[in-house]
Amino acid sequence: MQDPPRYLTTAEVAGLLRVRERKVYDMAAAGEIPCRRVTGKLLFPRDELERWLEGEAHGPLPEVVSGSHDPLLEWALRESGSGLATAFDGSLDGLERMAAHEACVAGCHVFEPETGEWNLGHVAARLGRAPVVVMEWARRQQGVLLAPGLGAGIRTPADLAGRVVARRQPSSGAGMLLDHLLGDTAPRFTAELARTETEAATAVLSGAAEAAPGLAALAAQFRLDFLPTATERFDLVVDRRSWFEPPFQRLLAFCRTPGFAARAASFGGYDISGLGTIRFNGP
């Protein structure tokens, strides 16, 4: 049996969708359907079209921001009146939720040692050629939150040997980065997980842990010592259709205001000069 053609014609797509050919041309011109223009003729990749149809069948994704917790993002979602709900439980969890059509945005800051880059390999591996946009949110100073007074004695991650460190969930980008930096160093991890940046800082402040992976912004807020380890890129992975909907557009508009810039500066450890830069735009 002959394999089905890799590309469909306009007439074949019109028949599949049960619309007139003119409608298919209009959708292609508006970028609403995956297509290629070859020598002036429109062709439609079968595999991309099937994924597009699957997405259409699921309808709009829930207005939920998942993935890694970011204090500036959490504040902006609330202050912008975006209406977007949150389900922060780690970078990898966010990608899983998007793949399961349970969220329209995922915050990610996963270091990829093979390339020295952030996020894109994991996005490609979990979401494939899904119609998503990866947008830079901020560059953040990532490191280790330390109990007051410990900073003088802990100069590298190796100095955490034997110390009590708050454990982050397996899906956490901060935890994955610290595991990479620790190598063979063996701290004593807490049994209880710190699932957000705030929970990590609270664990150290309360004395439940001597250290925790976390942000410079939280060290300043909670008056903790801090060991910097990396300037990371925190990205938002956004469903393309949801990008153009009012909730996400309200967030973007708010991020262009002086009040947002002032708040980012007050947090410390944030560089938002690249906010809005598109790092990947899926088919």
N, C-alpha and C positions, 0 to 999 in steps of 0.2 A: 504494500500500500504506500502510495506517495505521501511524503510529509506535507502538511498544510503550508501554504506560502508564509514567509516571514513578514510580508507586508501586504496590507489590504488597500484596495482602491477606494476612492470616495464613494462609488456606487455600492461597494460591498459593505462599507461602514454604515451607509444610509440604510441598507437593508437590515443590518444587524441591530441598529438602534430604532428602526421603524420610523424614520424621519425622512424628509426630502433631502436631496443632495445639497440644496441651497443652505439648509440648516447646518450641515456638516462643514461647508465652506465657512459659514459665519463663526462656528465654534472654533475652527482652526485659526481663523484670523484673530480671534479674541484670546487665543492661547488656552482655551478651555479643554482641549483634547490633545493628546500626544500625537505629533505628526512630524514628517520630514518633507521638505520641498526639494525635489531632484529634477533638474532641467525644467523648472517651471511647473512640474506636476506634483500634486500632493500624494504622499504615501503614508500609511499608518502602521507603525510597528505592532505586530500582533501581540507580543508579550507585554509591551507597555500599555496597549489598549486594554488587555485583559485585567491588568492591575488597576488601571483607571476605572474600569467598570466595577471592579470589586470595591474600590473606594466609594464610588457613587452609590453602590448598593447599601453600604453602611450608613450613608447619610452624613450629616454634619457631626463632627466629633464633639464630645462633651467639652464644655468651656472650663477646662481644668488645666492648671499649670502644675506639672509633675517634675520629678527629677530631684536635683540637688537643691538644698536650701541655700539661699543667698539673702542676707539681711537687707541689702539695698533693693533687690527685686521684690521681696516681701513687702517692704514699705511702699514701693512705687505701685504695686498692684492695688494696695489699699487706698493710697492717697489719690491715685488717678481716677478712682471710681470705675475701674475697668469692668467690674462684675465677674472677673475670672476667679474661680475657686482655686485652692491649692491642695496638693497631695505630695508634700516633699518627703521622699524616702530614699534618696541617693540617685546618682547619675544613671546607673544601669537600670534601676527600677523605672526611671522615667522613660527610657527607651523601650522597655518591656511594655509599659502602659500605652505608649504610642502605637507599638506594633499590635497591641490588642484592641486598639480603637477606644481606649479608656481616657485619653487626654489629648489635647490639641497642641500642647507645648511641653517640652522637657528641658530643664536646665542641666548642663553637663560641664564637667571639668575633669575629664579622664586623661591622665598622662599616658602617652604611648611611647615607651622606651625605644622601640625599634626604629622610630623615625624622629623622636624628640619633639613630636607635635602633640596636639590636643584634640581629642573627640572624634575627628572625622573617620578614622578607621573603625571605631566602634559604631558610629552612625551607619556606615556602609554595611558592616557585618550584620547588624540587627534589623535595619530598615530597608536594606537593599536599594532598589530604585524607586522607593516610595516618593510621592510628591511632597518633599519637605524642603524647607529652607533652613540653613544653619547661619545664624546671625550672631556676631560677637556682641556680648553684653558688656563685659568689662575685663580688664586685666586686674588680677587681685594678688596681693602678697600673701602667699600660703606659707604655713610653717607649723611650729609646735607651740601651743599655749603652755606656759609653765607657771607653777605656783610662785607667788612673790618671793624673791630671794634666790630662786634656783638658777636664774639666768647666768650668773657668774660661773657656775660649775658645769653647765651644759652648753657646750659650744658646737657640738655636732650631734646628729642622730645617734651615733654610736655611744654617746654619753648617757643615753636612756637605758642602758643595760641595767636590769634589776629594778628600775623605777616602775611605779604604778602608772600605767597609761590608760586613759579612757578608750575603750574599743569603739570604733565606728562600725556600722553595718557593712556586710560584704559588698553591697552595691554602691558604697560611698567612694567618690573620687578622692577625697582627702585621705581616707583610710588606705586606699590602694597606693597612693603616692608615698605615704609613710612606710608601708610595707616594702616598697621598692627601695627606699632610702635606707631602711634599717638593715637590709641584707641578712647577715647572720646574727645581728644583735638581738638579744632576747630580753625585752622588757616584760613586766608582769601586767597583763591586760586585765581590765575590770570585767566582771561577768556581765554587768548591765551595759547595754549599748547606748551610745550617745548618737541620736539619729539626726540632729540638726546642729548647726554651728552654735546656736545658743545653748543647747544641751551640753555640748562639749565644753564650752566655757564655764557653765554652771558646775559641771563635775569637778573642774579644777578649783574653782573659787570655794566650793563647799568642802574641799578636802577629800572627796571621794576618789580623786586621782591627783597625781603630781603633775601630769602632763596630758595633753590631748592634741591631736592634729586639728588645726584650725586657722583662722584668719587673723591678720594683723589688726583689722578693724575691731574684732571681738576682744583681742588683748588690750587694746586701748580702752574700750568701753568698760571692761571688767577690771582694769588696772592689774593685769597679769604680766609677767615677764614673757618674752617672745623670742623664739629662735626661727629666723627666716630660712626657708628651704627652697622656694621656687616662686617665680612670677608666673602665674598660671593664666590661661585664657578660659574664661567662663562664657560658654555659648548658650544660646537658646535655639533648640531644634523646634521648628514651627511647621505645623501642617499648612500647606500652601493656601488651601481654601480658607482656613481660619485666619491666616495673615490679613486678609482683606475684610474680615468681619469687624463690626464696631468694637467689640471688647479689646481685641489686640491693637486696633488702631488708636483707641483711647490711651492705651499704655504707651505706645510710640509717641503720640502727641505730647503726653506729659513729660516724657524723657527729653524733650527739646526745650523745656522751660528752665528759667534761671533757678527756680526753687529746687528742681531735681539736681542740677549741677552743684548747688550749694550743699545739699544733703550728702551727695557723694563725697565732696571734699571734707565735710565734717566727720565722716566715718573714718577716714584715713585708710591707707593701703589699697585704694582703688584708683585706677586710671580708666576713665570713660572716654578717652579721646577717640577710640575705635568703635564706640557703640554704634550699631547699625551697619557695620561692615559685613557684607555677605561672604561667608567662607565656603558655602556650598549651596547650590540651587539644583535640586533634583529634577528629573525629567517630568 
